[in-house]
């Protein structure tokens, strides 16, 4: 850790920051997950609209009853 009395110039601060950043492991992003989430967010309104437009007509004759249910 750098202390106030150790800092002499801005160049030293920049060098210290660069060294700190180099020592940290680089995080890998899972772009597939980001793309899937973005796709779900963009398709969500369309899915809700499509589902709300589905209408099931239940007024047909239905299935015939079995002999023991008549």
PQR file of N, CA, C, O and H, with PARSE charges and radii, in Angstrom:
ATOM      1  N   UNK A   1       0.844  -1.171   0.000 -0.4000 1.5000
ATOM      2  CA  UNK A   1       0.000   0.000   0.000 -0.0000 2.0000
ATOM      3  C   UNK A   1       0.891   1.236   0.000  0.5500 1.7000
ATOM      4  O   UNK A   1       1.909   1.282   0.690 -0.5500 1.4000
ATOM      5  N   UNK A   2       0.505   2.213  -0.763 -0.4000 1.5000
ATOM      6  CA  UNK A   2       1.255   3.466  -0.865 -0.0000 2.0000
ATOM      7  C   UNK A   2       0.737   4.448   0.170  0.5500 1.7000
ATOM      8  O   UNK A   2      -0.471   4.556   0.377 -0.5500 1.4000
ATOM      9  H   UNK A   2      -0.322   2.176  -1.324  0.4000 1.0000
ATOM     10  N   UNK A   3       1.633   5.156   0.814 -0.4000 1.5000
ATOM     11  CA  UNK A   3       1.250   6.160   1.805 -0.0000 2.0000
ATOM     12  C   UNK A   3       1.504   7.547   1.234  0.5500 1.7000
ATOM     13  O   UNK A   3       2.233   7.691   0.253 -0.5500 1.4000
ATOM     14  H   UNK A   3       2.615   5.069   0.646  0.4000 1.0000
ATOM     15  N   UNK A   4       0.913   8.563   1.838 -0.4000 1.5000
ATOM     16  CA  UNK A   4       1.048   9.928   1.343 -0.0000 2.0000
ATOM     17  C   UNK A   4       2.508  10.370   1.259  0.5500 1.7000
ATOM     18  O   UNK A   4       2.896  11.046   0.307 -0.5500 1.4000
ATOM     19  H   UNK A   4       0.321   8.446   2.636  0.4000 1.0000
ATOM     20  N   UNK A   5       3.303   9.999   2.232 -0.4000 1.5000
ATOM     21  CA  UNK A   5       4.700  10.439   2.208 -0.0000 2.0000
ATOM     22  C   UNK A   5       5.514   9.717   1.138  0.5500 1.7000
ATOM     23  O   UNK A   5       6.608  10.163   0.794 -0.5500 1.4000
ATOM     24  H   UNK A   5       2.987   9.450   3.005  0.4000 1.0000
ATOM     25  N   UNK A   6       4.999   8.611   0.607 -0.4000 1.5000
ATOM     26  CA  UNK A   6       5.708   7.872  -0.436 -0.0000 2.0000
ATOM     27  C   UNK A   6       5.485   8.470  -1.822  0.5500 1.7000
ATOM     28  O   UNK A   6       6.250   8.194  -2.746 -0.5500 1.4000
ATOM     29  H   UNK A   6       4.110   8.248   0.886  0.4000 1.0000
ATOM     30  N   UNK A   7       4.451   9.279  -1.972 -0.4000 1.5000
ATOM     31  CA  UNK A   7       4.094   9.822  -3.282 -0.0000 2.0000
ATOM     32  C   UNK A   7       4.935  11.069  -3.553  0.5500 1.7000
ATOM     33  O   UNK A   7       4.930  12.028  -2.780 -0.5500 1.4000
ATOM     34  H   UNK A   7       3.829   9.503  -1.221  0.4000 1.0000
ATOM     35  N   UNK A   8       5.654  11.025  -4.671 -0.4000 1.5000
ATOM     36  CA  UNK A   8       6.480  12.170  -5.040 -0.0000 2.0000
ATOM     37  C   UNK A   8       5.899  12.867  -6.265  0.5500 1.7000
ATOM     38  O   UNK A   8       5.896  14.096  -6.329 -0.5500 1.4000
ATOM     39  H   UNK A   8       5.658  10.247  -5.299  0.4000 1.0000
ATOM     40  N   UNK A   9       5.416  12.116  -7.222 -0.4000 1.5000
ATOM     41  CA  UNK A   9       4.906  12.739  -8.444 -0.0000 2.0000
ATOM     42  C   UNK A   9       3.691  11.978  -8.983  0.5500 1.7000
ATOM     43  O   UNK A   9       3.380  10.866  -8.556 -0.5500 1.4000
ATOM     44  H   UNK A   9       5.418  11.117  -7.171  0.4000 1.0000
ATOM     45  N   UNK A  10       3.031  12.616  -9.923 -0.4000 1.5000
ATOM     46  CA  UNK A  10       1.873  11.998 -10.577 -0.0000 2.0000
ATOM     47  C   UNK A  10       2.324  10.778 -11.368  0.5500 1.7000
ATOM     48  O   UNK A  10       1.590   9.795 -11.475 -0.5500 1.4000
ATOM     49  H   UNK A  10       3.284  13.519 -10.271  0.4000 1.0000
ATOM     50  N   UNK A  11       3.513  10.839 -11.913 -0.4000 1.5000
ATOM     51  CA  UNK A  11       4.054   9.713 -12.679 -0.0000 2.0000
ATOM     52  C   UNK A  11       4.163   8.465 -11.802  0.5500 1.7000
ATOM     53  O   UNK A  11       3.888   7.361 -12.271 -0.5500 1.4000
ATOM     54  H   UNK A  11       4.110  11.637 -11.826  0.4000 1.0000
ATOM     55  N   UNK A  12       4.553   8.620 -10.560 -0.4000 1.5000
ATOM     56  CA  UNK A  12       4.635   7.482  -9.649 -0.0000 2.0000
ATOM     57  C   UNK A  12       3.253   6.908  -9.377  0.5500 1.7000
ATOM     58  O   UNK A  12       3.082   5.691  -9.297 -0.5500 1.4000
ATOM     59  H   UNK A  12       4.777   9.517 -10.179  0.4000 1.0000
ATOM     60  N   UNK A  13       2.271   7.786  -9.236 -0.4000 1.5000
ATOM     61  CA  UNK A  13       0.893   7.317  -8.999 -0.0000 2.0000
ATOM     62  C   UNK A  13       0.416   6.518 -10.194  0.5500 1.7000
ATOM     63  O   UNK A  13      -0.152   5.438 -10.032 -0.5500 1.4000
ATOM     64  H   UNK A  13       2.409   8.774  -9.301  0.4000 1.0000
ATOM     65  N   UNK A  14       0.642   7.041 -11.401 -0.4000 1.5000
ATOM     66  CA  UNK A  14       0.218   6.336 -12.613 -0.0000 2.0000
ATOM     67  C   UNK A  14       0.901   4.978 -12.722  0.5500 1.7000
ATOM     68  O   UNK A  14       0.263   3.979 -13.056 -0.5500 1.4000
ATOM     69  H   UNK A  14       1.104   7.918 -11.532  0.4000 1.0000
ATOM     70  N   UNK A  15       2.198   4.949 -12.439 -0.4000 1.5000
ATOM     71  CA  UNK A  15       2.934   3.678 -12.494 -0.0000 2.0000
ATOM     72  C   UNK A  15       2.400   2.680 -11.468  0.5500 1.7000
ATOM     73  O   UNK A  15       2.257   1.492 -11.753 -0.5500 1.4000
ATOM     74  H   UNK A  15       2.716   5.760 -12.168  0.4000 1.0000
ATOM     75  N   UNK A  16       2.112   3.183 -10.279 -0.4000 1.5000
ATOM     76  CA  UNK A  16       1.570   2.309  -9.230 -0.0000 2.0000
ATOM     77  C   UNK A  16       0.213   1.737  -9.645  0.5500 1.7000
ATOM     78  O   UNK A  16      -0.046   0.550  -9.447 -0.5500 1.4000
ATOM     79  H   UNK A  16       2.228   4.149 -10.047  0.4000 1.0000
ATOM     80  N   UNK A  17      -0.644   2.567 -10.214 -0.4000 1.5000
ATOM     81  CA  UNK A  17      -1.971   2.103 -10.656 -0.0000 2.0000
ATOM     82  C   UNK A  17      -1.825   1.066 -11.762  0.5500 1.7000
ATOM     83  O   UNK A  17      -2.521   0.051 -11.757 -0.5500 1.4000
ATOM     84  H   UNK A  17      -0.434   3.532 -10.375  0.4000 1.0000
ATOM     85  N   UNK A  18      -0.927   1.314 -12.705 -0.4000 1.5000
ATOM     86  CA  UNK A  18      -0.707   0.348 -13.791 -0.0000 2.0000
ATOM     87  C   UNK A  18      -0.219  -0.993 -13.246  0.5500 1.7000
ATOM     88  O   UNK A  18      -0.656  -2.053 -13.695 -0.5500 1.4000
ATOM     89  H   UNK A  18      -0.361   2.138 -12.709  0.4000 1.0000
ATOM     90  N   UNK A  19       0.694  -0.933 -12.272 -0.4000 1.5000
ATOM     91  CA  UNK A  19       1.193  -2.171 -11.663 -0.0000 2.0000
ATOM     92  C   UNK A  19       0.083  -2.928 -10.931  0.5500 1.7000
ATOM     93  O   UNK A  19       0.002  -4.153 -11.014 -0.5500 1.4000
ATOM     94  H   UNK A  19       1.049  -0.072 -11.907  0.4000 1.0000
ATOM     95  N   UNK A  20      -0.757  -2.202 -10.224 -0.4000 1.5000
ATOM     96  CA  UNK A  20      -1.882  -2.829  -9.516 -0.0000 2.0000
ATOM     97  C   UNK A  20      -2.843  -3.494 -10.497  0.5500 1.7000
ATOM     98  O   UNK A  20      -3.314  -4.605 -10.256 -0.5500 1.4000
ATOM     99  H   UNK A  20      -0.691  -1.206 -10.156  0.4000 1.0000
ATOM    100  N   UNK A  21      -3.129  -2.812 -11.597 -0.4000 1.5000
ATOM    101  CA  UNK A  21      -4.054  -3.370 -12.585 -0.0000 2.0000
ATOM    102  C   UNK A  21      -3.469  -4.596 -13.270  0.5500 1.7000
ATOM    103  O   UNK A  21      -4.198  -5.538 -13.582 -0.5500 1.4000
ATOM    104  H   UNK A  21      -2.746  -1.909 -11.792  0.4000 1.0000
ATOM    105  N   UNK A  22      -2.169  -4.594 -13.505 -0.4000 1.5000
ATOM    106  CA  UNK A  22      -1.527  -5.753 -14.135 -0.0000 2.0000
ATOM    107  C   UNK A  22      -1.521  -6.969 -13.216  0.5500 1.7000
ATOM    108  O   UNK A  22      -1.580  -8.105 -13.687 -0.5500 1.4000
ATOM    109  H   UNK A  22      -1.577  -3.829 -13.251  0.4000 1.0000
ATOM    110  N   UNK A  23      -1.452  -6.739 -11.923 -0.4000 1.5000
ATOM    111  CA  UNK A  23      -1.378  -7.854 -10.979 -0.0000 2.0000
ATOM    112  C   UNK A  23      -2.731  -8.521 -10.743  0.5500 1.7000
ATOM    113  O   UNK A  23      -2.784  -9.650 -10.254 -0.5500 1.4000
ATOM    114  H   UNK A  23      -1.404  -5.816 -11.541  0.4000 1.0000
ATOM    115  N   UNK A  24      -3.812  -7.847 -11.079 -0.4000 1.5000
ATOM    116  CA  UNK A  24      -5.158  -8.435 -10.908 -0.0000 2.0000
ATOM    117  C   UNK A  24      -5.467  -9.368 -12.069  0.5500 1.7000
ATOM    118  O   UNK A  24      -5.115  -9.081 -13.213 -0.5500 1.4000
ATOM    119  H   UNK A  24      -3.769  -6.930 -11.476  0.4000 1.0000
ATOM    120  N   UNK A  25      -6.122 -10.478 -11.776 -0.4000 1.5000
ATOM    121  CA  UNK A  25      -6.501 -11.385 -12.870 -0.0000 2.0000
ATOM    122  C   UNK A  25      -7.629 -10.771 -13.702  0.5500 1.7000
ATOM    123  O   UNK A  25      -8.534 -10.121 -13.179 -0.5500 1.4000
ATOM    124  H   UNK A  25      -6.408 -10.711 -10.847  0.4000 1.0000
ATOM    125  N   UNK A  26      -7.544 -10.997 -14.990 -0.4000 1.5000
ATOM    126  CA  UNK A  26      -8.565 -10.457 -15.889 -0.0000 2.0000
ATOM    127  C   UNK A  26      -9.802 -11.349 -15.835  0.5500 1.7000
ATOM    128  O   UNK A  26      -9.704 -12.571 -15.944 -0.5500 1.4000
ATOM    129  H   UNK A  26      -6.809 -11.525 -15.415  0.4000 1.0000
ATOM    130  N   UNK A  27     -10.960 -10.725 -15.667 -0.4000 1.5000
ATOM    131  CA  UNK A  27     -12.206 -11.480 -15.611 -0.0000 2.0000
ATOM    132  C   UNK A  27     -12.696 -11.737 -17.028  0.5500 1.7000
ATOM    133  O   UNK A  27     -12.748 -10.831 -17.860 -0.5500 1.4000
ATOM    134  H   UNK A  27     -11.040  -9.733 -15.579  0.4000 1.0000
ATOM    135  N   UNK A  28     -13.046 -12.964 -17.280 -0.4000 1.5000
ATOM    136  CA  UNK A  28     -13.607 -13.339 -18.571 -0.0000 2.0000
ATOM    137  C   UNK A  28     -15.122 -13.202 -18.497  0.5500 1.7000
ATOM    138  O   UNK A  28     -15.746 -13.656 -17.538 -0.5500 1.4000
ATOM    139  H   UNK A  28     -13.003 -13.700 -16.605  0.4000 1.0000
ATOM    140  N   UNK A  29     -15.701 -12.587 -19.492 -0.4000 1.5000
ATOM    141  CA  UNK A  29     -17.155 -12.439 -19.532 -0.0000 2.0000
ATOM    142  C   UNK A  29     -17.754 -13.548 -20.380  0.5500 1.7000
ATOM    143  O   UNK A  29     -17.194 -13.953 -21.399 -0.5500 1.4000
ATOM    144  H   UNK A  29     -15.194 -12.217 -20.271  0.4000 1.0000
ATOM    145  N   UNK A  30     -18.885 -14.018 -19.940 -0.4000 1.5000
ATOM    146  CA  UNK A  30     -19.607 -15.025 -20.691 -0.0000 2.0000
ATOM    147  C   UNK A  30     -20.594 -14.297 -21.604  0.5500 1.7000
ATOM    148  O   UNK A  30     -21.730 -14.022 -21.217 -0.5500 1.4000
ATOM    149  H   UNK A  30     -19.339 -13.689 -19.112  0.4000 1.0000
ATOM    150  N   UNK A  31     -20.144 -13.991 -22.813 -0.4000 1.5000
ATOM    151  CA  UNK A  31     -20.960 -13.184 -23.721 -0.0000 2.0000
ATOM    152  C   UNK A  31     -22.237 -13.903 -24.121  0.5500 1.7000
ATOM    153  O   UNK A  31     -23.230 -13.250 -24.443 -0.5500 1.4000
ATOM    154  H   UNK A  31     -19.221 -14.214 -23.127  0.4000 1.0000
ATOM    155  N   UNK A  32     -22.238 -15.208 -24.110 -0.4000 1.5000
ATOM    156  CA  UNK A  32     -23.444 -15.956 -24.468 -0.0000 2.0000
ATOM    157  C   UNK A  32     -24.571 -15.629 -23.494  0.5500 1.7000
ATOM    158  O   UNK A  32     -25.715 -15.434 -23.905 -0.5500 1.4000
ATOM    159  H   UNK A  32     -21.431 -15.738 -23.849  0.4000 1.0000
ATOM    160  N   UNK A  33     -24.249 -15.570 -22.209 -0.4000 1.5000
ATOM    161  CA  UNK A  33     -25.253 -15.251 -21.195 -0.0000 2.0000
ATOM    162  C   UNK A  33     -25.784 -13.838 -21.399  0.5500 1.7000
ATOM    163  O   UNK A  33     -26.991 -13.612 -21.320 -0.5500 1.4000
ATOM    164  H   UNK A  33     -23.320 -15.729 -21.875  0.4000 1.0000
ATOM    165  N   UNK A  34     -24.891 -12.887 -21.661 -0.4000 1.5000
ATOM    166  CA  UNK A  34     -25.329 -11.515 -21.893 -0.0000 2.0000
ATOM    167  C   UNK A  34     -26.247 -11.428 -23.114  0.5500 1.7000
ATOM    168  O   UNK A  34     -27.257 -10.725 -23.088 -0.5500 1.4000
ATOM    169  H   UNK A  34     -23.911 -13.071 -21.725  0.4000 1.0000
ATOM    170  N   UNK A  35     -25.893 -12.145 -24.181 -0.4000 1.5000
ATOM    171  CA  UNK A  35     -26.712 -12.124 -25.388 -0.0000 2.0000
ATOM    172  C   UNK A  35     -28.077 -12.759 -25.132  0.5500 1.7000
ATOM    173  O   UNK A  35     -29.089 -12.261 -25.624 -0.5500 1.4000
ATOM    174  H   UNK A  35     -25.072 -12.717 -24.202  0.4000 1.0000
ATOM    175  N   UNK A  36     -28.117 -13.846 -24.375 -0.4000 1.5000
ATOM    176  CA  UNK A  36     -29.388 -14.497 -24.072 -0.0000 2.0000
ATOM    177  C   UNK A  36     -30.280 -13.580 -23.250  0.5500 1.7000
ATOM    178  O   UNK A  36     -31.476 -13.471 -23.521 -0.5500 1.4000
ATOM    179  H   UNK A  36     -27.294 -14.251 -23.975  0.4000 1.0000
ATOM    180  N   UNK A  37     -29.709 -12.919 -22.248 -0.4000 1.5000
ATOM    181  CA  UNK A  37     -30.499 -12.026 -21.408 -0.0000 2.0000
ATOM    182  C   UNK A  37     -31.018 -10.845 -22.223  0.5500 1.7000
ATOM    183  O   UNK A  37     -32.159 -10.421 -22.044 -0.5500 1.4000
ATOM    184  H   UNK A  37     -28.737 -13.008 -22.028  0.4000 1.0000
ATOM    185  N   UNK A  38     -30.186 -10.317 -23.113 -0.4000 1.5000
ATOM    186  CA  UNK A  38     -30.602  -9.199 -23.956 -0.0000 2.0000
ATOM    187  C   UNK A  38     -31.726  -9.634 -24.895  0.5500 1.7000
ATOM    188  O   UNK A  38     -32.678  -8.887 -25.125 -0.5500 1.4000
ATOM    189  H   UNK A  38     -29.259 -10.662 -23.258  0.4000 1.0000
ATOM    190  N   UNK A  39     -31.609 -10.837 -25.431 -0.4000 1.5000
ATOM    191  CA  UNK A  39     -32.648 -11.362 -26.323 -0.0000 2.0000
ATOM    192  C   UNK A  39     -33.955 -11.569 -25.573  0.5500 1.7000
ATOM    193  O   UNK A  39     -35.022 -11.234 -26.088 -0.5500 1.4000
ATOM    194  H   UNK A  39     -30.836 -11.444 -25.244  0.4000 1.0000
ATOM    195  N   UNK A  40     -33.886 -12.112 -24.375 -0.4000 1.5000
ATOM    196  CA  UNK A  40     -35.097 -12.329 -23.576 -0.0000 2.0000
ATOM    197  C   UNK A  40     -35.774 -10.999 -23.272  0.5500 1.7000
ATOM    198  O   UNK A  40     -36.997 -10.887 -23.361 -0.5500 1.4000
ATOM    199  H   UNK A  40     -33.019 -12.385 -23.957  0.4000 1.0000
ATOM    200  N   UNK A  41     -34.982  -9.994 -22.912 -0.4000 1.5000
ATOM    201  CA  UNK A  41     -35.555  -8.678 -22.608 -0.0000 2.0000
ATOM    202  C   UNK A  41     -36.222  -8.067 -23.827  0.5500 1.7000
ATOM    203  O   UNK A  41     -37.277  -7.444 -23.701 -0.5500 1.4000
ATOM    204  H   UNK A  41     -33.989 -10.085 -22.839  0.4000 1.0000
ATOM    205  N   UNK A  42     -35.628  -8.230 -25.008 -0.4000 1.5000
ATOM    206  CA  UNK A  42     -36.208  -7.635 -26.208 -0.0000 2.0000
ATOM    207  C   UNK A  42     -37.419  -8.418 -26.705  0.5500 1.7000
ATOM    208  O   UNK A  42     -38.318  -7.835 -27.312 -0.5500 1.4000
ATOM    209  H   UNK A  42     -34.772  -8.735 -25.110  0.4000 1.0000
ATOM    210  N   UNK A  43     -37.460  -9.727 -26.460 -0.4000 1.5000
ATOM    211  CA  UNK A  43     -38.580 -10.545 -26.932 -0.0000 2.0000
ATOM    212  C   UNK A  43     -39.728 -10.626 -25.936  0.5500 1.7000
ATOM    213  O   UNK A  43     -40.826 -11.046 -26.304 -0.5500 1.4000
ATOM    214  H   UNK A  43     -36.731 -10.200 -25.967  0.4000 1.0000
ATOM    215  N   UNK A  44     -39.505 -10.236 -24.686 -0.4000 1.5000
ATOM    216  CA  UNK A  44     -40.512 -10.364 -23.647 -0.0000 2.0000
ATOM    217  C   UNK A  44     -41.843  -9.688 -24.016  0.5500 1.7000
ATOM    218  O   UNK A  44     -42.886 -10.317 -23.840 -0.5500 1.4000
ATOM    219  H   UNK A  44     -38.614  -9.895 -24.387  0.4000 1.0000
ATOM    220  N   UNK A  45     -41.865  -8.441 -24.520 -0.4000 1.5000
ATOM    221  CA  UNK A  45     -43.149  -7.843 -24.897 -0.0000 2.0000
ATOM    222  C   UNK A  45     -43.862  -8.606 -26.016  0.5500 1.7000
ATOM    223  O   UNK A  45     -45.087  -8.725 -26.014 -0.5500 1.4000
ATOM    224  H   UNK A  45     -41.017  -7.930 -24.663  0.4000 1.0000
ATOM    225  N   UNK A  46     -43.086  -9.119 -26.965 -0.4000 1.5000
ATOM    226  CA  UNK A  46     -43.699  -9.884 -28.063 -0.0000 2.0000
ATOM    227  C   UNK A  46     -44.302 -11.191 -27.560  0.5500 1.7000
ATOM    228  O   UNK A  46     -45.369 -11.602 -28.016 -0.5500 1.4000
ATOM    229  H   UNK A  46     -42.091  -9.023 -26.967  0.4000 1.0000
ATOM    230  N   UNK A  47     -43.622 -11.839 -26.626 -0.4000 1.5000
ATOM    231  CA  UNK A  47     -44.129 -13.097 -26.068 -0.0000 2.0000
ATOM    232  C   UNK A  47     -45.435 -12.847 -25.316  0.5500 1.7000
ATOM    233  O   UNK A  47     -46.401 -13.594 -25.470 -0.5500 1.4000
ATOM    234  H   UNK A  47     -42.755 -11.504 -26.256  0.4000 1.0000
ATOM    235  N   UNK A  48     -45.455 -11.785 -24.499 -0.4000 1.5000
ATOM    236  CA  UNK A  48     -46.671 -11.476 -23.757 -0.0000 2.0000
ATOM    237  C   UNK A  48     -47.828 -11.136 -24.693  0.5500 1.7000
ATOM    238  O   UNK A  48     -48.967 -11.527 -24.439 -0.5500 1.4000
ATOM    239  H   UNK A  48     -44.670 -11.178 -24.375  0.4000 1.0000
ATOM    240  N   UNK A  49     -47.545 -10.417 -25.764 -0.4000 1.5000
ATOM    241  CA  UNK A  49     -48.591 -10.077 -26.734 -0.0000 2.0000
ATOM    242  C   UNK A  49     -49.112 -11.331 -27.429  0.5500 1.7000
ATOM    243  O   UNK A  49     -50.318 -11.471 -27.628 -0.5500 1.4000
ATOM    244  H   UNK A  49     -46.620 -10.099 -25.971  0.4000 1.0000
ATOM    245  N   UNK A  50     -48.216 -12.240 -27.797 -0.4000 1.5000
ATOM    246  CA  UNK A  50     -48.624 -13.463 -28.476 -0.0000 2.0000
ATOM    247  C   UNK A  50     -49.449 -14.350 -27.559  0.5500 1.7000
ATOM    248  O   UNK A  50     -50.443 -14.934 -27.991 -0.5500 1.4000
ATOM    249  H   UNK A  50     -47.236 -12.126 -27.634  0.4000 1.0000
ATOM    250  N   UNK A  51     -49.049 -14.457 -26.303 -0.4000 1.5000
ATOM    251  CA  UNK A  51     -49.773 -15.305 -25.363 -0.0000 2.0000
ATOM    252  C   UNK A  51     -51.155 -14.716 -25.073  0.5500 1.7000
ATOM    253  O   UNK A  51     -52.129 -15.458 -24.944 -0.5500 1.4000
ATOM    254  H   UNK A  51     -48.241 -13.983 -25.952  0.4000 1.0000
ATOM    255  N   UNK A  52     -51.245 -13.405 -24.971 -0.4000 1.5000
ATOM    256  CA  UNK A  52     -52.542 -12.790 -24.680 -0.0000 2.0000
ATOM    257  C   UNK A  52     -53.493 -12.895 -25.876  0.5500 1.7000
ATOM    258  O   UNK A  52     -54.710 -12.814 -25.706 -0.5500 1.4000
ATOM    259  H   UNK A  52     -50.454 -12.802 -25.075  0.4000 1.0000
ATOM    260  N   UNK A  53     -52.947 -13.076 -27.082 -0.4000 1.5000
ATOM    261  CA  UNK A  53     -53.789 -13.190 -28.270 -0.0000 2.0000
ATOM    262  C   UNK A  53     -54.330 -14.606 -28.467  0.5500 1.7000
ATOM    263  O   UNK A  53     -55.214 -14.811 -29.299 -0.5500 1.4000
ATOM    264  H   UNK A  53     -51.958 -13.142 -27.220  0.4000 1.0000
ATOM    265  N   UNK A  54     -53.825 -15.571 -27.733 -0.4000 1.5000
ATOM    266  CA  UNK A  54     -54.288 -16.957 -27.863 -0.0000 2.0000
ATOM    267  C   UNK A  54     -55.672 -17.078 -27.233  0.5500 1.7000
ATOM    268  O   UNK A  54     -55.891 -16.681 -26.089 -0.5500 1.4000
ATOM    269  H   UNK A  54     -53.106 -15.405 -27.057  0.4000 1.0000
ATOM    270  N   UNK A  55     -56.594 -17.632 -28.003 -0.4000 1.5000
ATOM    271  CA  UNK A  55     -57.948 -17.832 -27.507 -0.0000 2.0000
ATOM    272  C   UNK A  55     -58.331 -19.288 -27.751  0.5500 1.7000
ATOM    273  O   UNK A  55     -58.250 -19.778 -28.877 -0.5500 1.4000
ATOM    274  H   UNK A  55     -56.417 -17.954 -28.933  0.4000 1.0000
ATOM    275  N   UNK A  56     -58.738 -19.958 -26.714 -0.4000 1.5000
ATOM    276  CA  UNK A  56     -59.137 -21.358 -26.814 -0.0000 2.0000
ATOM    277  C   UNK A  56     -60.649 -21.410 -26.818  0.5500 1.7000
ATOM    278  O   UNK A  56     -61.300 -20.977 -25.867 -0.5500 1.4000
ATOM    279  H   UNK A  56     -58.804 -19.560 -25.800  0.4000 1.0000
ATOM    280  N   UNK A  57     -61.214 -21.951 -27.912 -0.4000 1.5000
ATOM    281  CA  UNK A  57     -62.662 -22.069 -28.027 -0.0000 2.0000
ATOM    282  C   UNK A  57     -63.075 -23.391 -27.386  0.5500 1.7000
ATOM    283  O   UNK A  57     -62.754 -24.461 -27.903 -0.5500 1.4000
ATOM    284  H   UNK A  57     -60.685 -22.302 -28.685  0.4000 1.0000
ATOM    285  N   UNK A  58     -63.776 -23.320 -26.280 -0.4000 1.5000
ATOM    286  CA  UNK A  58     -64.137 -24.501 -25.518 -0.0000 2.0000
ATOM    287  C   UNK A  58     -65.616 -24.865 -25.683  0.5500 1.7000
ATOM    288  O   UNK A  58     -66.169 -25.608 -24.872 -0.5500 1.4000
ATOM    289  H   UNK A  58     -64.037 -22.450 -25.859  0.4000 1.0000
ATOM    290  N   UNK A  59     -66.241 -24.349 -26.716 -0.4000 1.5000
ATOM    291  CA  UNK A  59     -67.675 -24.599 -26.862 -0.0000 2.0000
ATOM    292  C   UNK A  59     -67.993 -25.793 -27.756  0.5500 1.7000
ATOM    293  O   UNK A  59     -69.154 -25.995 -28.111 -0.5500 1.4000
ATOM    294  H   UNK A  59     -65.792 -23.745 -27.374  0.4000 1.0000
ATOM    295  N   UNK A  60     -67.010 -26.574 -28.122 -0.4000 1.5000
ATOM    296  CA  UNK A  60     -67.217 -27.734 -28.979 -0.0000 2.0000
ATOM    297  C   UNK A  60     -67.920 -28.864 -28.247  0.5500 1.7000
ATOM    298  O   UNK A  60     -68.227 -28.748 -27.061 -0.5500 1.4000
ATOM    299  H   UNK A  60     -66.067 -26.410 -27.833  0.4000 1.0000
ATOM    300  N   UNK A  61     -68.176 -29.959 -28.955 -0.4000 1.5000
ATOM    301  CA  UNK A  61     -68.901 -31.069 -28.345 -0.0000 2.0000
ATOM    302  C   UNK A  61     -68.106 -31.775 -27.254  0.5500 1.7000
ATOM    303  O   UNK A  61     -68.698 -32.461 -26.420 -0.5500 1.4000
ATOM    304  H   UNK A  61     -67.927 -30.054 -29.919  0.4000 1.0000
ATOM    305  N   UNK A  62     -66.832 -31.634 -27.235 -0.4000 1.5000
ATOM    306  CA  UNK A  62     -66.038 -32.283 -26.195 -0.0000 2.0000
ATOM    307  C   UNK A  62     -65.799 -33.741 -26.494  0.5500 1.7000
ATOM    308  O   UNK A  62     -66.145 -34.238 -27.566 -0.5500 1.4000
ATOM    309  H   UNK A  62     -66.351 -31.077 -27.912  0.4000 1.0000
ATOM    310  N   UNK A  63     -65.206 -34.417 -25.538 -0.4000 1.5000
ATOM    311  CA  UNK A  63     -64.939 -35.841 -25.708 -0.0000 2.0000
ATOM    312  C   UNK A  63     -66.156 -36.629 -25.256  0.5500 1.7000
ATOM    313  O   UNK A  63     -66.849 -36.226 -24.322 -0.5500 1.4000
ATOM    314  H   UNK A  63     -64.925 -34.013 -24.667  0.4000 1.0000
ATOM    315  N   UNK A  64     -66.414 -37.734 -25.906 -0.4000 1.5000
ATOM    316  CA  UNK A  64     -67.541 -38.564 -25.470 -0.0000 2.0000
ATOM    317  C   UNK A  64     -67.250 -39.197 -24.112  0.5500 1.7000
ATOM    318  O   UNK A  64     -66.107 -39.557 -23.830 -0.5500 1.4000
ATOM    319  H   UNK A  64     -65.851 -38.061 -26.666  0.4000 1.0000
ATOM    320  N   UNK A  65     -68.248 -39.332 -23.290 -0.4000 1.5000
ATOM    321  CA  UNK A  65     -68.085 -39.922 -21.964 -0.0000 2.0000
ATOM    322  C   UNK A  65     -67.901 -41.428 -22.067  0.5500 1.7000
ATOM    323  O   UNK A  65     -68.455 -42.077 -22.954 -0.5500 1.4000
ATOM    324  H   UNK A  65     -69.176 -39.040 -23.519  0.4000 1.0000
ATOM    325  N   UNK A  66     -67.135 -41.957 -21.170 -0.4000 1.5000
ATOM    326  CA  UNK A  66     -66.955 -43.399 -21.104 -0.0000 2.0000
ATOM    327  C   UNK A  66     -68.279 -44.020 -20.646  0.5500 1.7000
ATOM    328  O   UNK A  66     -69.126 -43.324 -20.087 -0.5500 1.4000
ATOM    329  H   UNK A  66     -66.685 -41.429 -20.450  0.4000 1.0000
ATOM    330  N   UNK A  67     -68.457 -45.286 -20.872 -0.4000 1.5000
ATOM    331  CA  UNK A  67     -69.714 -45.961 -20.533 -0.0000 2.0000
ATOM    332  C   UNK A  67     -70.001 -45.934 -19.028  0.5500 1.7000
ATOM    333  O   UNK A  67     -71.167 -45.900 -18.634 -0.5500 1.4000
ATOM    334  H   UNK A  67     -67.769 -45.852 -21.326  0.4000 1.0000
ATOM    335  N   UNK A  68     -68.972 -45.948 -18.183 -0.4000 1.5000
ATOM    336  CA  UNK A  68     -69.217 -45.968 -16.750 -0.0000 2.0000
ATOM    337  C   UNK A  68     -69.479 -44.546 -16.194  0.5500 1.7000
ATOM    338  O   UNK A  68     -69.886 -44.415 -15.039 -0.5500 1.4000
ATOM    339  H   UNK A  68     -68.025 -45.976 -18.503  0.4000 1.0000
ATOM    340  N   UNK A  69     -69.257 -43.496 -16.983 -0.4000 1.5000
ATOM    341  CA  UNK A  69     -69.528 -42.130 -16.523 -0.0000 2.0000
ATOM    342  C   UNK A  69     -70.857 -41.591 -17.033  0.5500 1.7000
ATOM    343  O   UNK A  69     -71.219 -40.468 -16.683 -0.5500 1.4000
ATOM    344  H   UNK A  69     -68.926 -43.603 -17.920  0.4000 1.0000
ATOM    345  N   UNK A  70     -71.610 -42.348 -17.855 -0.4000 1.5000
ATOM    346  CA  UNK A  70     -72.871 -41.868 -18.400 -0.0000 2.0000
ATOM    347  C   UNK A  70     -73.952 -41.917 -17.422  0.5500 1.7000
ATOM    348  O   UNK A  70     -75.083 -41.543 -17.734 -0.5500 1.4000
ATOM    349  H   UNK A  70     -71.316 -43.260 -18.140  0.4000 1.0000
TER
END
